[in-house]
Amino acid sequence: MAYFCQNCGYRSLKWLGRCPECGTWNTLVEEELKIKKSGIRKENLKVFKLSEIISKPQERIKTDLEELDLVLGGGIVPSSLILIGGDPGIGKSTLLTQVAGNLSKKKLRVLYVSAEESPEQVKLRTERLKVPEDFYFLSDTNMDVILEVIEKISPEVLMVDSIQTVYLPELQSSAGGVSQVRECANVFLRLSKEKKLTVFLVGHITKEGLIAGPKVLEHLVDVVLYLEGERETGFRILRSVKNRFGAVNEVGVFLMTERGLVSHSQYEDLFLSRGEGAVFCVLEGTRPLLVEVQALVSKSYLAIPRRTAVGFDPVRLSLIVAILEKKLGFNFSQQDIYVKVAGGLKIFEPSGDLAVAVALVGSLLEKEIPDKTLFVGEVGLSGELRPVRDILLRIREAEKKGFQRAFVPEFNFKKEELKIEIIKCKKVYEVLNKIF
């Protein structure tokens, strides 16, 4: 017997109140260890030189969902293992059902395994979404039964909703435990590689926003996708955080409708609210997105003023406020500060620092920010503007959308390349002096 952390998979021989690995409390659960002794079949062992292996280009399978194909890198790579995570009710089952219907329309044998829903419920969803129903459905969580059905019908695509409900009978731990999740994921990994089977796994999200179970689950799979969004709004964002066959941090934008998730082609409208904020361009994978950031600075009546950021790193916000106070002389000490990125997008790269600084000063001085103006650049601790990667790609995206000016750090480019007015600045105060 041993104790396993249900959050990170840490193993301990005795019970501990706090996991030494991830620091969470009361997550160690006792599980029985069952070690299998398996001999190595020497006759099957063979070592290859890479020069002897002939690589064959694999044709990707289109899902007919443009945004999903984009996030996957152009479509589904055969015999890949794909993990989809997201909050409850965000649309994971809806997305899989649409993909299952579209793939079955292409004459692919699809097996949908779900123990959280009955066949009648899945039938109602397919009728509501009006997707083809020529795929197989299995309502069972026993891994032995699933393997038997796979041997019987030989599917080309397998969808498991969810990995936390599937269990191996030989393991004594309950379904959803660390041992069960890890061993079941290993079984699906071997299936995908040995039988050329494409496998979709659904993973539940914990309160911390991570896929429940050990992190080794993310290491095993080929692709990790997160479905995000606010339930009150109809928009859903599909983010790629791991992809062995394409770019990471790709973003797909969907609109939740009565017909399911629809690819939102005019995704710029989601992140540009056309308010009084500052606009910058962020790179999500290979896609440039124009994003508007808004700031509200108001007098505080609290001993410690509020510093609230939605969609932006609070630590970076504190740094920008400190730079504006120290280097430019603005006083935010008695002001509540609220910063929000439009559309619910979460920004992790530093290209939005200049736009946040402009929005903060504009709100403090109660002055309007010029329209059709782009602000791109990282703000250093001494108030200097530092360049960001692929800045030409960002400027071209703004030019395509009708922007007239762009405030950017110093960088080298040919003047004939762009028609938009480029204003190079070395310091933040140069930008503020020109627009205010």
C-alpha positions in Angstrom: 0.0 0.0 0.0 1.1 3.6 -0.7 -0.3 7.1 -0.6 -0.7 9.1 -3.8 -1.4 12.8 -4.2 -4.5 13.2 -6.4 -3.2 16.5 -7.7 0.3 15.7 -8.9 0.8 12.0 -8.4 3.5 12.2 -5.6 4.0 8.9 -3.9 4.5 8.5 -0.1 4.8 5.4 2.1 2.9 7.2 4.9 0.0 9.6 5.0 0.9 13.3 5.0 -1.4 16.2 5.5 0.3 18.3 2.8 1.9 17.1 -0.4 5.6 17.9 -0.4 5.6 18.1 -4.3 2.7 20.5 -5.1 1.9 21.9 -1.6 -1.8 21.0 -1.7 -3.5 19.8 1.5 -5.5 16.6 2.2 -4.9 15.2 -1.3 -2.9 12.0 -0.4 -5.1 8.9 -0.8 -4.2 5.3 0.1 -4.1 3.0 -2.9 -3.0 -0.6 -3.3 0.1 -1.3 -5.4 0.0 -4.2 -7.8 3.3 -4.9 -9.5 3.1 -7.0 -12.6 6.1 -9.2 -13.6 6.5 -9.4 -17.3 9.3 -11.0 -19.2 11.0 -9.5 -22.2 10.5 -11.2 -25.4 14.0 -11.1 -26.9 13.0 -12.3 -30.3 10.9 -9.1 -30.8 13.7 -6.7 -29.9 15.2 -4.9 -32.8 17.3 -1.7 -32.9 17.0 0.6 -36.0 19.2 3.3 -37.3 17.3 6.5 -38.1 18.8 6.4 -41.6 17.2 3.0 -42.2 13.7 4.3 -41.4 11.7 5.6 -44.4 9.5 8.5 -43.3 6.1 8.7 -44.9 4.2 12.0 -44.9 0.9 11.5 -43.0 -2.2 13.2 -44.4 -4.1 15.0 -41.7 -7.8 14.3 -41.1 -10.0 17.4 -41.4 -12.7 17.8 -38.7 -14.6 20.4 -40.8 -14.3 22.7 -37.8 -11.9 25.4 -39.1 -10.8 26.7 -35.7 -10.2 23.2 -34.3 -8.2 22.2 -37.4 -6.1 25.4 -37.0 -5.3 24.6 -33.3 -4.4 21.0 -34.1 -1.9 22.3 -36.8 -4.0 21.6 -39.9 -6.1 18.6 -38.8 -5.9 15.4 -36.8 -2.7 13.3 -37.2 -3.6 9.6 -37.4 -2.7 7.5 -34.3 -2.3 10.5 -32.1 -3.5 10.8 -28.4 -5.3 14.1 -27.8 -6.4 15.4 -24.4 -9.2 18.0 -24.1 -9.7 19.8 -20.7 -12.2 22.4 -19.6 -14.6 23.4 -16.9 -17.8 21.5 -16.4 -20.5 22.6 -18.9 -18.1 24.5 -21.1 -18.8 22.4 -24.2 -16.3 19.5 -24.3 -18.9 16.8 -24.9 -20.6 19.0 -27.5 -17.3 19.5 -29.3 -16.5 15.8 -29.3 -20.0 14.9 -30.6 -19.6 17.3 -33.5 -16.2 15.9 -34.3 -17.6 12.3 -34.1 -20.4 13.2 -36.5 -18.2 15.0 -39.0 -15.6 12.1 -39.0 -18.4 9.5 -39.4 -19.6 11.5 -42.4 -16.1 10.9 -43.9 -16.7 7.1 -43.6 -14.5 6.7 -40.6 -15.4 4.2 -37.9 -15.8 6.3 -34.7 -16.4 4.8 -31.2 -17.7 7.2 -28.5 -17.3 5.9 -25.0 -19.2 7.8 -22.2 -20.3 6.7 -18.7 -21.5 10.2 -17.7 -24.4 10.2 -20.1 -26.9 7.6 -21.3 -27.4 6.7 -24.9 -30.7 8.6 -24.9 -28.9 11.8 -23.7 -26.3 11.5 -26.4 -29.1 10.8 -29.0 -30.9 14.0 -27.9 -27.7 16.0 -28.3 -27.0 14.7 -31.8 -30.5 15.6 -32.8 -30.2 19.0 -31.4 -26.8 19.6 -33.1 -28.1 17.9 -36.3 -24.9 16.0 -36.8 -24.6 12.6 -38.5 -25.3 9.7 -36.2 -23.3 7.0 -38.0 -20.9 6.5 -35.1 -20.8 3.8 -32.4 -21.6 4.5 -28.8 -20.6 2.6 -25.7 -21.9 3.4 -22.2 -19.3 1.5 -20.0 -16.3 2.4 -17.9 -14.7 -1.0 -17.6 -11.4 -1.0 -19.5 -11.8 -4.7 -20.3 -15.1 -4.1 -21.9 -13.8 -1.2 -23.9 -10.9 -3.2 -25.2 -13.2 -6.1 -26.2 -15.4 -3.7 -28.1 -12.4 -2.2 -29.9 -11.3 -5.6 -31.0 -14.8 -6.3 -32.3 -15.5 -3.2 -34.4 -11.9 -2.0 -35.0 -12.6 1.8 -34.8 -10.3 4.3 -36.4 -11.2 7.0 -33.9 -11.9 6.5 -30.2 -13.4 9.2 -27.9 -13.4 8.7 -24.1 -15.6 11.0 -22.0 -13.9 11.1 -19.5 -10.6 9.6 -18.5 -11.5 10.0 -14.8 -14.4 7.5 -15.1 -12.6 4.7 -16.8 -11.1 2.0 -14.6 -9.0 -1.2 -14.7 -10.6 -4.0 -12.7 -7.2 -5.4 -11.6 -6.5 -2.2 -9.7 -8.1 -1.9 -6.3 -8.2 2.0 -6.3 -11.4 3.7 -7.3 -12.0 5.3 -10.7 -10.4 8.8 -11.0 -7.5 8.0 -8.7 -3.9 8.6 -9.7 -3.2 4.9 -10.3 -6.3 4.4 -12.4 -5.8 7.6 -14.5 -2.2 6.8 -15.1 -2.6 3.1 -16.1 -5.7 3.8 -18.2 -3.9 6.6 -20.1 -1.0 4.2 -20.7 -3.4 1.6 -22.2 -4.9 4.2 -24.5 -1.4 5.3 -25.5 -0.4 1.8 -26.5 -3.6 1.4 -28.4 -3.1 4.6 -30.4 0.4 3.6 -31.4 0.0 -0.2 -32.0 -3.4 -0.1 -33.7 -3.0 3.2 -35.5 -6.0 4.5 -33.5 -6.7 8.2 -32.9 -7.8 8.7 -29.3 -9.5 11.7 -27.8 -9.5 11.9 -24.0 -11.6 14.3 -21.9 -10.0 15.5 -18.6 -11.9 17.3 -15.8 -10.5 20.5 -14.5 -9.7 21.1 -10.8 -10.4 24.3 -8.8 -6.8 25.5 -9.7 -7.6 25.3 -13.4 -5.5 22.2 -14.1 -6.5 18.8 -15.5 -7.4 16.5 -12.6 -5.0 13.7 -12.0 -1.2 13.5 -12.2 0.7 15.8 -14.5 2.1 12.7 -16.1 -1.2 12.5 -18.0 -0.2 15.6 -20.0 3.3 14.2 -20.6 1.9 11.0 -22.1 -0.4 12.5 -24.7 0.6 14.1 -28.0 -1.8 17.1 -27.8 -3.2 19.0 -24.9 -6.2 21.4 -25.6 -8.0 23.6 -23.1 -11.5 24.8 -23.8 -12.1 28.1 -22.0 -14.7 30.8 -21.8 -17.4 32.4 -19.6 -20.7 30.6 -19.5 -22.6 33.8 -19.6 -21.1 34.7 -23.0 -21.5 32.5 -26.0 -17.8 32.6 -26.9 -15.4 29.7 -26.3 -11.6 29.8 -26.7 -9.8 26.5 -27.5 -6.1 26.9 -26.5 -3.3 24.5 -27.4 -0.7 24.2 -24.6 1.1 21.1 -26.1 1.2 19.9 -29.7 3.8 17.5 -31.1 2.5 18.1 -34.6 2.1 21.9 -34.7 2.5 25.2 -32.9 1.7 25.6 -29.2 -0.4 28.4 -27.8 -2.6 28.4 -30.9 -6.1 29.8 -30.2 -9.4 28.8 -31.8 -12.5 30.9 -31.3 -16.0 29.4 -31.3 -19.5 30.7 -30.8 -21.8 28.4 -28.7 -25.2 28.2 -30.5 -28.2 25.9 -30.7 -26.3 24.0 -33.4 -23.2 23.6 -31.1 -19.8 25.2 -31.4 -19.5 27.2 -34.6 -16.1 28.6 -35.8 -16.1 32.3 -35.3 -14.4 33.7 -38.4 -14.6 37.3 -37.3 -12.7 36.7 -34.1 -11.3 40.2 -34.0 -14.7 41.5 -33.0 -14.5 39.5 -29.8 -11.3 41.2 -28.6 -11.9 44.7 -29.9 -14.8 46.3 -27.9 -14.2 49.6 -29.7 -14.3 51.4 -26.3 -11.9 53.9 -24.8 -9.1 51.4 -24.3 -5.6 51.0 -25.9 -5.1 48.4 -28.6 -2.1 46.1 -29.0 -1.4 42.9 -30.9 -0.7 39.6 -29.2 0.6 36.4 -30.9 -1.2 33.3 -30.0 0.9 30.6 -31.6 1.2 31.8 -35.2 -2.0 33.9 -35.2 -1.8 37.7 -34.5 -4.8 39.0 -32.6 -5.7 42.7 -32.0 -6.7 43.1 -28.4 -8.1 46.0 -26.5 -7.1 46.6 -22.9 -9.2 49.0 -20.7 -8.2 50.7 -17.5 -10.2 52.4 -14.8 -8.3 54.6 -12.2 -10.5 56.1 -9.5 -10.0 57.6 -6.1 -9.7 55.0 -3.3 -11.3 55.3 0.1 -9.4 52.2 1.4 -6.2 52.1 3.4 -4.7 49.8 0.8 -6.0 50.7 -2.8 -7.2 47.9 -5.0 -5.1 46.5 -7.9 -7.4 44.3 -10.0 -6.5 42.7 -13.3 -8.7 40.6 -15.5 -7.0 38.7 -18.3 -3.6 40.4 -17.4 -0.8 39.4 -15.1 -1.3 41.2 -11.7 2.5 41.2 -11.1 3.1 42.9 -14.4 0.4 45.4 -13.6 2.2 46.3 -10.3 5.5 46.7 -12.1 4.0 49.0 -14.7 2.3 51.1 -12.0 5.6 51.4 -10.1 7.5 52.4 -13.3 4.9 55.1 -14.0 5.3 56.5 -10.5 9.0 56.3 -10.2 10.1 57.3 -13.7 7.3 59.6 -14.9 6.0 61.1 -11.6 2.4 59.9 -11.8 0.7 59.3 -8.4 -1.3 56.1 -8.2 -0.9 55.7 -4.4 -4.4 56.9 -3.5 -6.1 55.3 -6.6 -8.0 52.1 -7.2 -6.8 50.5 -10.4 -8.8 48.1 -12.6 -7.4 46.6 -15.8 -9.4 44.4 -18.1 -8.6 42.7 -21.4 -11.7 42.7 -23.7 -13.2 39.4 -24.8 -12.0 37.3 -21.9 -8.6 36.6 -23.4 -5.8 35.9 -21.0 -2.5 37.6 -21.9 0.8 36.0 -20.9 3.3 37.8 -23.1 4.9 41.2 -22.5 3.7 42.9 -25.7 0.8 44.5 -23.9 2.9 46.5 -21.4 2.8 49.7 -23.4 -0.9 49.5 -24.0 -1.6 49.0 -20.3 0.6 52.0 -19.4 -1.2 54.2 -22.0 -4.6 53.0 -20.7 -3.7 53.7 -17.1 -2.4 57.2 -17.8 -5.4 58.0 -20.0 -7.8 57.1 -17.2 -5.8 59.0 -14.6 -5.7 62.2 -16.7 -9.2 61.6 -18.0 -8.1 61.9 -21.6 -9.1 60.0 -24.6 -6.8 57.5 -26.3 -6.5 58.1 -30.1 -8.5 55.8 -32.3 -7.0 53.4 -34.9 -3.7 53.5 -33.0 -1.6 50.5 -32.1 0.6 50.2 -29.0 3.1 47.4 -28.9 6.2 47.0 -26.7 7.6 45.7 -23.5 8.2 48.2 -20.7 11.5 47.9 -18.9 12.1 48.8 -15.3 13.8 52.0 -16.2 10.9 53.1 -18.4 12.5 52.1 -21.7 10.6 50.3 -24.5 12.0 46.9 -25.4 11.2 45.1 -28.7 9.0 42.0 -28.9 9.2 39.1 -31.3 7.7 39.2 -34.8 6.8 42.9 -34.5 6.4 43.2 -38.3 3.7 40.5 -38.2 1.8 42.4 -35.6 2.1 45.7 -37.4 0.9 44.1 -40.7 -2.2 42.7 -38.9 -3.0 46.2 -37.6 -2.5 47.7 -41.1 -4.8 45.0 -42.5 -7.6 46.1 -40.0 -7.4 49.7 -41.0 -5.1 51.1 -38.2 -3.3 54.3 -39.1 -0.5 54.7 -36.5 1.6 52.3 -34.5 3.8 53.2 -31.5 6.6 50.6 -31.3 10.1 50.3 -29.9 13.2 50.8 -32.0 13.6 48.1 -34.7 15.0 47.7 -38.2 12.6 47.5 -41.2 12.3 48.7 -44.8 10.0 51.8 -45.1 8.5 50.5 -48.3 7.2 47.4 -46.5 4.4 49.2 -44.6 1.9 51.9 -45.3 0.9 52.5 -41.7 2.6 55.3 -39.9 5.4 53.9 -37.7 6.4 56.0 -34.6 9.5 54.6 -33.0 10.0 55.5 -29.3 12.8 54.7 -26.8 11.0 55.6 -23.6 7.4 55.4 -22.4 7.2 59.1 -21.7 7.9 59.8 -25.5 4.7 57.9 -26.3 2.7 59.6 -23.6 3.9 63.1 -24.7 2.8 62.5 -28.3 -0.7 61.2 -27.6 -1.6 63.3 -24.5 
